[in-house]
Structures are given as C-alpha cells and as structure tokens.
Amino acid sequence: MKKQLILALVCLLLSSLAVGCGSAEATKAELKTFTPEGKNFTVAFPGEPTVDSFTVESPYGQQLTDTYMLEGKTSMQAFTTTVMPEEVLADDLDTVLTNSANGALGNINGGEGEITDITILDTPAKSFKCTIATPEGPTLIIEGHIVIIEGTLYQMQYMADEKNWDKFKDERDGFFNSFVINK
C-alpha cells in the first residue's frame, strides 16, 4: 500500500520534472503562502501549485492523497497529504516514517540515498535525499521531508537539476520551513 502510493507520486513527479528541467538558466521566484480550501495547513510555493487528489486501495481500505505541485523550468516542489489508517498509526511512528522514506528512495532509484532524523513542528520526522540520472541528460537531486501529525502523513519534496541545486538553497529552505498546521 505505502509503496504503491509513493510509486504513483514519484512517477508523476519524475515524469513532470524530466520534461520541465532543461538547461535554461534558473530564475528565483518569491515564495507565496498557499492554504488549500478546507485544509488545516499552510505551505509556501514560488507560484500557484496544481492540485490533484487520488485514492489508493490498501489492506486498510481506501486512502485519499492530496497533492500540490509546482513545476518550474529547473525545479519542482510537491506537497502531499495522506490520512493514515489507525492500524498503521498503531505501529511505531519512527518505523512508519523510515519505511515511507525507504519506499520513496526505493521507487526513485533503487534505494540509494540517505535518510536522516529531523524535526518538523516539534515532531520527529525524516528527511531523505538522493540523486538520479535522467534519460534526457540532467542529474536530478531530490530531497524530501516526511512527518506524521495528528494522523496525517505530510510529505514535502523539492527536486532540481544538479547544476541549479545550490542556486535555490534559499527557496528550498523557505519551502521546507514554511509548513504550518493551522489550529
């Protein structure tokens, strides 16, 4: 179940990014706060993200995932939310987060990458990072942050071609640090 969900998201993101990432020079954009209607979180994108929802069948029933994605010429930001089944939340959350990060890395490039412990909104979380060569030529760097808060798995991903990775450090950090739960 988790692997199918992550595979679908990663395939969608990578196919869009491979088309969008070219050799064009990177341009920085100002981050704009985005709060989806009816949702309890805020995150900042350097533009208006596209919104999509899909349902995945799992051993625990159907799970709805909402995706918010913004594709630029040399980078892509994605934010997903999935309400987790009680059966999964009953497991050790560190294990659930590690499995989610390992699943993402496995689907992206066969598991090669690094996973580190981080904190998001005073909650234990995981960060993963890897590189992947594309058939079109550029090498992509993908960094993701995963956290579970109040039964919802939130995943943020920032992807860029390797040559522009350092140029967008402020944008990347701003994106990752902008996530807020609205009470």
Steps between C-alpha positions, in 0.01 A plus 500: 500500500761754604724397213219541245418846632858618494565339160202681347612835640865458408417386145276801458761736639793357307319493168396862543842606618685325217294698253529826692867495591713619220813699459321834538655732755332490839301799615400554860138559587352640818325243719125550540294355783255232387213376718270251324132561560368284781846379609682568826848581369696770323807459281683747271567443130677726249170521307155340493517119527278261310271297722406135455353223710510126452387199695715194562352166598685348794454210743347763731248628246516800271743778581466849355816689410495868409791636296610857447771539239683785332726433205756759396760501224771357725324390818182347634335517839240249614298471818277202576266407779361157583275420795654188646293198613481436874670162449808670357501768769500225764849400379816673616487836317878509453472171314209631291701812409813296421297259284344795316841656434646163393202445271553837336871434449431149372254626243718791392831324446506156650560611857822693461494812714517624853237523773546724800299583809362853508230687687203671337273713719654345812411153369751225412527469122723360225688662217618310195726610219625334183619566147373344182621520143227563243489368144485863381840573653475709818569342836222579746528547874191412698455593866192406696371557852239270656307553823181363657294751694154426642461186287598658168822426313642817345772469241687790343734445204733741328660388175746686281765428247841469658644812336228718658484333842717753683339797324169418664614435857298793637190399304538135604549588866211745484273233351593239762482748790167653391283203601259595782201324652216748545313446825 
